[in-house]
């Protein structure tokens, strides 16, 4: 029976891993590689787990920290020769998945939260929002218990830009007259 989809052998897996690695702005662990490459039902996690160590040994990928990988110059050269073999639909899905991943990682580097227990038994939730130039806002809120502190932290991570915009609009809503 003929296998449907793009992935037919280990070479297809390796080309797809190189394709995803080349487009990622960040090192990828095995799970992230699998999730970004899983654009075809014929790919399994075990295929990726087999391909990646072989690609490290061949010099196409290299370790970048513990269990994280990046593409090497040799991998980029090989990809330039082989990426045309990736089916158009798989290629588009993989590019979109990597773009979402890059945006998500970039955003998470700008939005930070920290929960600090206080002596009185309540918690301070320290929340910050940065951009490329530095800190835009740091906000500290008091939470009466850890459950509420965790909820504040999670919600802020999802809505940091909205919180910032609401504060800016609220504070700058009315133009004050300039005194001469």
DRENBAKE-308595 format. One line per 8 residues: their letters; for each residue x, y, z of N, C-alpha, C. Coordinates in pm, 1 decimal. Each point is the difference from the previous one (the first is absolute). Layout:
<rs>
a = X/Y/Z/X/Y/Z/X/Y/Z ~ ...
</rs>
This chain:
<rs>
xxxxxxxx = 84.1/-118.4/0.0/-84.1/118.4/0.0/88.8/124.9/0.0 ~ -30.4/94.9/-83.7/77.7/122.4/-11.2/-35.9/95.3/114.0 ~ 103.4/57.8/61.8/-21.9/96.0/108.0/-39.7/134.3/-59.6 ~ -102.8/59.0/55.0/-42.5/132.1/-43.7/77.8/104.3/78.4 ~ 8.8/119.5/-54.4/68.0/107.5/68.8/141.0/20.1/-49.9 ~ 69.1/94.3/60.2/134.4/37.9/-41.6/106.9/-93.7/52.7 ~ -13.6/-45.3/123.3/103.4/-78.1/65.9/-7.2/-145.2/-47.3 ~ 103.4/-41.8/-74.9/6.2/-137.4/-47.6/119.5/-74.5/56.3
xxxxxxxx = 104.9/73.4/34.8/120.0/-64.7/54.7/72.6/97.7/92.1 ~ 110.5/-46.1/56.8/74.1/81.1/96.6/57.9/126.0/-65.1 ~ 31.1/-4.7/-127.4/52.5/118.3/-67.8/-103.1/112.2/-1.0 ~ -127.0/-33.2/-20.6/-106.6/100.5/4.0/-10.8/62.8/139.2 ~ 13.9/-82.6/102.8/-3.9/50.3/137.8/113.8/99.0/21.4 ~ 117.9/-35.7/-43.3/117.9/84.7/20.8/-11.3/132.3/-74.3 ~ -51.2/-2.4/-120.3/-17.3/124.4/-76.8/-99.4/90.8/71.2 ~ -107.2/-57.7/50.9/-99.8/79.4/70.8/57.2/56.7/130.4
xxxxxxxx = 79.2/-77.3/71.8/64.8/48.6/122.6/94.0/115.8/-33.2 ~ 76.2/-12.3/-107.0/88.6/110.1/-41.7/-81.2/123.4/-37.3 ~ -108.3/-20.0/-70.7/-85.6/110.6/-43.3/-53.0/77.6/121.2 ~ -51.6/-72.4/97.7/-55.2/62.7/120.4/111.3/66.5/80.8 ~ 112.4/-67.4/15.4/112.2/54.0/77.4/54.2/128.4/-61.6 ~ 3.5/4.6/-131.1/53.6/118.1/-68.7/-91.0/121.2/17.8 ~ -128.0/-21.1/15.2/-93.2/111.3/11.8/-27.2/42.5/143.8 ~ 41.4/-81.1/94.3/-19.1/35.2/140.6/106.5/100.3/42.9
xxxxxxxx = -42.2/101.5/71.7/93.4/99.8/52.3/59.4/-41.6/133.4 ~ -40.5/-116.1/49.3/39.5/-45.3/132.4/39.5/-147.7/-5.7 ~ 85.7/-44.0/92.5/29.9/-143.3/7.8/-127.0/-78.4/30.4 ~ -7.3/-121.4/-49.5/-119.4/-83.6/16.0/35.1/-128.3/73.9 ~ -87.5/-41.6/92.1/19.2/-130.9/61.3/-73.2/-104.1/-85.1 ~ 13.7/-125.2/38.8/-56.0/-109.2/-81.2/-151.6/13.5/-15.1 ~ -69.5/33.2/107.8/-145.2/13.2/-5.8/-40.9/114.8/-92.1 ~ 68.2/112.2/9.2/-31.0/113.8/-86.5/27.0/-34.9/-146.0
xxxxxxxx = 111.5/-66.8/-26.0/29.0/-43.2/-137.2/-113.3/-87.3/-53.6 ~ -41.8/-95.4/81.2/-107.9/-89.4/-43.0/-128.3/78.4/-28.8 ~ -37.8/87.5/93.7/-125.1/74.7/-17.7/3.7/89.5/-123.1 ~ 114.1/61.1/-26.9/10.2/86.8/-117.1/7.8/-80.6/-129.4 ~ 57.0/-118.5/7.4/11.2/-85.5/-118.9/-127.4/-79.7/-26.3 ~ -82.9/-17.3/99.6/-118.5/-83.7/-16.2/-104.7/71.4/-84.7 ~ 22.7/-1.9/-127.8/-91.7/60.5/-96.0/-49.4/-105.9/-97.5 ~ 31.0/-123.5/31.3/-28.5/-112.4/-87.8/-28.1/-119.9/90.3
xxxxxxxx = -109.4/-69.4/-21.3/-37.7/-112.3/86.6/97.6/-116.1/-4.5 ~ 90.3/0.6/-95.0/95.8/-110.0/-11.9/121.7/18.8/90.8 ~ 11.0/111.7/66.9/113.7/27.2/87.8/-33.3/-43.8/141.7 ~ 96.1/-66.8/64.6/-18.8/-37.1/140.3/109.4/63.4/84.4 ~ -26.4/8.4/128.2/97.9/54.2/93.9/129.4/-82.1/-6.0 ~ -13.8/-130.0/-18.2/117.6/-87.7/-4.6/84.5/25.4/-124.1 ~ -63.4/41.0/-108.7/75.8/38.1/-119.6/91.6/118.6/31.0 ~ -55.1/100.4/68.1/78.6/118.3/35.0/109.6/-37.6/99.5
xxxxxxxx = -34.3/-85.0/98.0/98.8/-43.3/100.4/112.0/-82.8/-61.8 ~ -25.3/-63.8/-110.3/103.9/-75.1/-71.7/81.5/93.3/-88.0 ~ -66.7/91.1/-69.0/67.0/88.1/-96.0/93.8/100.6/66.7 ~ -41.7/59.9/109.3/77.5/109.0/60.2/139.4/-44.3/44.0 ~ 15.7/-109.3/76.2/136.3/-41.4/36.3/87.1/-33.5/-122.0 ~ -61.0/-58.6/-101.4/74.8/-28.1/-123.0/46.2/129.9/-65.2 ~ -83.7/102.3/5.3/33.9/128.7/-60.5/105.4/74.2/82.0 ~ 1.3/-20.6/130.3/105.8/57.2/84.5/132.5/-68.0/-34.7
xxxxxxxx = -3.4/-132.4/-12.1/121.4/-75.6/-34.6/53.7/37.2/-138.0 ~ -89.2/30.4/-92.9/43.4/34.9/-135.8/38.7/147.3/-12.8 ~ -25.0/79.8/105.0/38.3/141.0/-2.7/-104.5/93.4/-59.3 ~ -123.0/-47.6/-21.1/-106.3/83.9/-54.4/-71.6/79.7/109.4 ~ -1.3/-54.5/120.7/-53.9/67.3/117.5/107.5/-2.9/107.7 ~ -10.5/93.3/95.1/90.4/-3.4/114.5/-76.5/32.5/126.3 ~ 54.6/-45.9/112.6/-61.4/28.8/129.6/13.1/148.3/31.4 ~ -105.4/54.5/55.2/0.9/139.2/47.5/-62.8/-2.5/138.5
xxxxxxxx = 77.0/-41.8/96.3/-54.7/-16.8/134.0/-47.7/-142.1/18.0 ~ -58.7/-23.9/115.4/-44.5/-134.8/32.7/-121.7/-39.3/-83.2 ~ 12.8/-104.4/-77.7/-107.9/-54.3/-83.6/-63.8/104.5/-91.9 ~ 78.6/94.0/-47.5/-48.1/96.1/-99.4/94.6/-2.8/-118.6 ~ -55.1/28.6/-117.2/76.1/-14.1/-124.0/-18.7/122.2/-88.6 ~ 106.1/29.2/-76.9/-6.3/102.7/-103.2/63.9/-55.2/-126.3 ~ -34.8/58.0/-110.6/54.3/-43.7/-127.7/141.3/56.5/-16.2 ~ 87.5/-77.1/-62.9/137.2/43.6/-26.1/10.0/56.5/-141.0
xxxxxxxx = 115.6/53.1/-32.2/22.6/49.9/-136.2/-11.9/-114.5/-101.3 ~ 51.6/-116.0/37.0/-12.1/-117.8/-86.9/-146.9/-36.1/-20.4 ~ -79.3/10.5/106.3/-143.1/-27.6/-10.5/-70.4/98.4/-91.7 ~ 38.6/127.1/7.8/-59.6/102.1/-87.8/34.3/-26.0/-145.5 ~ 123.3/-39.8/-25.4/41.0/-29.7/-138.1/-76.3/-120.3/-54.1 ~ -13.1/-102.3/81.5/-74.3/-119.2/-41.8/-145.9/35.2/-25.0 ~ -56.8/80.5/88.4/-139.9/39.3/-16.2/-21.5/76.2/-129.9 ~ 92.2/87.4/-36.2/-16.7/77.4/-123.1/-7.6/-91.5/-122.5
xxxxxxxx = 60.0/-117.4/8.8/-3.5/-95.2/-111.2/-121.8/-92.0/3.3 ~ -59.4/-17.0/119.0/-104.6/-101.8/14.7/-138.8/52.8/32.8 ~ -12.8/127.4/36.7/-130.0/47.9/47.9/-108.5/-2.4/-107.0 ~ 36.1/-3.6/-125.6/-100.8/-8.4/-106.6/-75.8/-132.5/3.0 ~ 54.3/-99.1/70.4/-66.2/-129.9/6.2/-116.2/-1.7/99.5 ~ -13.3/105.1/80.7/-109.3/5.6/98.2/-129.3/37.6/-72.7 ~ -103.2/-78.0/22.7/-130.0/27.0/-61.5/-47.2/140.5/37.8 ~ -60.9/69.0/-93.8/-40.5/139.5/20.0/-87.4/17.5/123.9
xxxxxxxx = -99.7/-85.3/18.4/-90.8/15.2/114.5/73.9/-21.5/131.8 ~ 87.9/-97.1/5.1/77.9/-25.6/121.0/91.8/118.4/27.4 ~ 60.6/50.9/-104.3/91.0/115.0/12.4/-74.3/121.3/55.8 ~ -118.2/29.2/-52.8/-78.7/113.9/45.3/-41.9/-16.6/145.6 ~ -47.4/-118.8/34.6/-41.3/-25.2/138.6/118.4/12.5/94.7 ~ 114.4/-52.2/-38.5/119.8/7.2/84.5/45.8/145.0/15.2 ~ -0.2/75.7/-107.6/38.3/141.8/8.6/-92.6/76.2/93.0 ~ -129.9/-25.8/-9.1/-96.7/67.3/87.7/20.4/-40.4/145.8
xxxxxxxx = 24.6/-128.2/23.4/22.5/-47.5/136.9/125.0/63.4/60.2 ~ 106.7/9.5/-78.7/124.3/60.2/49.6/-18.8/149.9/23.5 ~ -73.9/66.4/-85.7/-25.5/143.9/18.9/-77.8/23.3/129.7 ~ -100.8/-84.1/26.9/-75.3/10.7/126.2/92.0/-25.1/119.5 ~ 84.6/-102.3/-11.1/94.8/-33.3/106.6/94.7/117.5/26.0 ~ 55.6/57.8/-105.5/92.3/113.1/15.1/-68.7/118.7/68.7 ~ -123.2/29.7/-40.7/-75.1/109.8/62.3/-26.1/-27.7/147.7 ~ -37.0/-123.9/29.7/-31.7/-37.2/137.7/123.8/9.6/90.1
xxxxxxxx = 112.9/-49.6/-45.5/122.7/5.7/79.5/45.5/144.9/15.6 ~ -7.3/76.4/-106.3/40.3/141.5/6.1/-87.8/76.2/99.2 ~ -129.3/-22.7/-6.6/-92.0/67.9/91.9/27.6/-40.9/142.9 ~ 23.5/-127.9/24.0/22.9/-44.6/137.6/128.6/58.5/58.5 ~ 91.7/41.5/-85.1/121.3/64.2/52.1/-28.2/143.7/44.0 ~ -112.2/57.5/-42.6/-36.6/136.1/35.7/-98.4/7.8/116.6 ~ -70.7/-108.4/26.6/-101.3/-2.3/105.8/50.8/-91.0/111.9 ~ 19.1/58.7/117.6/53.7/-75.6/113.4/-91.2/15.7/120.9
xxxxxxxx = -13.2/-108.5/75.5/-72.4/5.6/126.6/80.4/-74.3/105.9 ~ -18.8/43.0/122.9/66.9/-64.4/112.2/-92.8/8.6/120.8 ~ -16.2/-112.1/69.9/-83.1/-4.6/119.8/92.9/-6.6/120.0 ~ -18.4/95.6/92.3/88.0/10.6/115.9/-83.9/-14.6/127.1 ~ 24.8/-107.4/79.2/-71.8/-13.7/127.4/42.6/109.9/97.3 ~ -96.0/49.6/77.0/29.6/105.0/98.3/-15.5/-57.6/140.3 ~ 60.7/64.4/95.5/-3.0/-47.6/138.8/-141.6/-8.4/55.4 ~ -87.8/84.9/-46.9/-137.4/3.9/50.6/-86.2/-113.8/-54.4
xxxxxxxx = 55.7/-83.5/-88.8/-74.9/-113.5/-53.6/-63.7/26.9/-135.6 ~ 0.9/124.0/-43.6/-52.1/30.3/-133.0/115.9/0.0/-99.9 ~ -28.9/38.7/-121.6/99.5/-10.5/-107.1/4.6/128.9/-82.2 ~ 120.3/38.2/-38.1/18.0/108.1/-96.0/17.9/-62.4/-137.6 ~ -69.8/54.0/-96.3/16.2/-45.0/-137.7/67.4/114.2/-74.8 ~ 123.3/-22.9/-39.2/78.4/99.3/-72.1/-12.2/-30.6/-149.0 ~ -48.1/97.8/-76.4/-25.8/-19.7/-142.6/71.4/109.2/-77.9 ~ 66.3/-38.6/-106.3/69.0/101.1/-80.6/-24.9/-24.5/-148.1
xxxxxxxx = 12.5/108.3/-74.3/-12.7/-3.9/-145.3/116.7/78.3/-57.2 ~ 75.9/-63.9/-86.0/116.5/61.3/-63.7/-22.0/7.5/-149.6 ~ 85.6/75.4/-66.4/9.5/-3.3/-145.6/147.5/-8.1/-35.6 ~ 33.1/20.5/-124.8/138.5/-11.9/-44.7/92.6/99.8/68.8 ~ -53.6/112.0/44.0/82.8/105.3/59.3/10.8/-8.3/151.5 ~ -89.5/-72.2/64.7/5.5/-11.1/145.3/-137.6/-15.2/60.5 ~ -9.2/30.9/128.2/-123.2/-17.5/75.1/-102.3/107.3/-34.7 ~ -123.5/-42.9/-29.0/-111.2/91.4/-25.2/-81.6/22.6/126.6
xxxxxxxx = -15.3/-107.9/77.8/-85.4/8.6/116.9/36.8/-110.3/97.8 ~ -1.7/35.3/128.3/11.3/-99.5/106.4/-113.9/26.9/95.9 ~ -72.6/-104.1/33.1/-119.5/12.0/82.1/6.9/-104.8/109.9 ~ -29.6/40.0/122.3/-3.3/-94.2/111.7/-138.7/3.3/61.3 ~ -63.3/-117.9/8.4/-132.5/-11.0/59.7/4.9/-97.4/116.5 ~ -83.0/23.9/98.5/-9.4/-85.7/116.7/-111.3/-101.6/-23.0 ~ 29.0/-126.3/30.4/-99.9/-105.7/-9.5/-13.1/-65.0/137.9 ~ -122.6/-24.1/44.8/-18.4/-53.6/135.3/43.7/-146.2/16.0
xxxxxxxx = 0.7/-75.0/-110.1/42.7/-140.1/9.0/75.1/-40.3/-126.5 ~ 62.6/-116.1/6.3/83.6/-45.2/-111.5/-83.1/-29.5/-125.3 ~ -119.3/-52.0/18.1/-85.6/-30.8/-114.7/-31.3/126.6/-79.1 ~ -33.4/106.9/70.4/-29.3/125.3/-68.9/127.1/60.5/-61.2 ~ 113.0/-17.0/67.3/127.0/49.1/-55.2/32.3/-71.7/-130.5 ~ -19.4/-131.2/-3.0/23.6/-76.0/-123.8/-95.3/43.9/-110.4 ~ -123.6/25.0/36.5/-98.3/44.4/-99.8/37.2/136.4/-56.9 ~ 40.3/92.8/88.4/44.8/131.6/-46.7/118.0/-14.1/-95.1
xxxxxxxx = 93.7/-84.1/37.0/119.4/-20.5/-81.1/-35.4/-54.3/-138.7 ~ -83.1/-103.3/-3.0/-39.1/-61.3/-128.7/-77.7/97.3/-87.3 ~ -92.9/72.3/60.8/-80.5/94.6/-77.6/85.8/114.0/-53.6 ~ 93.8/46.6/79.2/88.2/106.7/-46.8/84.8/-48.6/-117.2 ~ 49.0/-122.6/8.5/81.0/-53.6/-109.9/-79.1/-2.0/-130.7 ~ -129.6/-19.1/8.3/-84.4/-1.7/-120.0/-42.2/140.0/-44.8 ~ -11.0/93.2/94.2/-59.5/130.0/-31.7/90.0/118.4/32.0 ~ 129.7/-18.2/3.0/92.4/107.0/41.2/-16.6/125.9/-83.7
xxxxxxxx = -11.5/-14.7/-130.4/-12.6/116.0/-87.1/-131.2/74.2/25.4 ~ -106.6/-76.1/26.1/-129.3/62.1/29.6/7.2/80.8/129.0 ~ 64.8/-56.4/102.5/15.1/69.9/127.6/78.7/129.6/-21.1 ~ 109.0/-9.8/-73.0/83.0/118.3/-28.0/-81.2/106.4/-73.3 ~ -70.6/-40.3/-103.9/-79.7/95.8/-78.6/-110.9/63.6/83.1 ~ -64.9/-77.9/85.6/-105.4/55.3/86.2/56.1/104.1/96.6 ~ 114.6/-30.6/57.8/61.7/95.3/92.1/39.3/127.8/-74.7 ~ 62.7/-15.0/-115.3/41.2/117.1/-77.7/-121.5/83.6/-41.3
xxxxxxxx = -105.6/-63.4/-47.9/-120.5/73.3/-41.0/-64.0/69.3/119.2 ~ -3.6/-68.1/112.3/-61.5/57.3/118.8/77.2/121.8/49.5 ~ 131.0/-9.5/-0.9/81.8/110.2/49.2/12.9/114.6/-100.3 ~ -8.5/-30.5/-125.7/19.4/103.4/-102.7/-129.7/35.1/-73.7 ~ -113.2/-38.3/57.5/-128.5/17.8/-66.3/-30.0/146.1/-30.5 ~ 16.8/86.7/94.3/-29.3/141.1/-20.7/129.0/78.4/-11.6 ~ 5.0/83.4/-97.7/116.6/85.4/-21.8/-3.0/114.7/99.4 ~ 106.1/15.8/74.8/7.5/110.9/95.3/48.8/123.9/-73.9
xxxx = -56.1/116.1/34.9/45.7/122.3/-66.5/145.2/31.3/38.4 ~ 73.5/49.6/-95.2/138.9/35.6/23.3/4.6/141.4/54.0 ~ 61.9/17.7/113.4/11.9/132.3/61.1/124.6/67.1/-52.0 ~ -14.6/125.8/-38.9/114.7/73.8/-52.5/49.9/98.2/99.5
</rs>
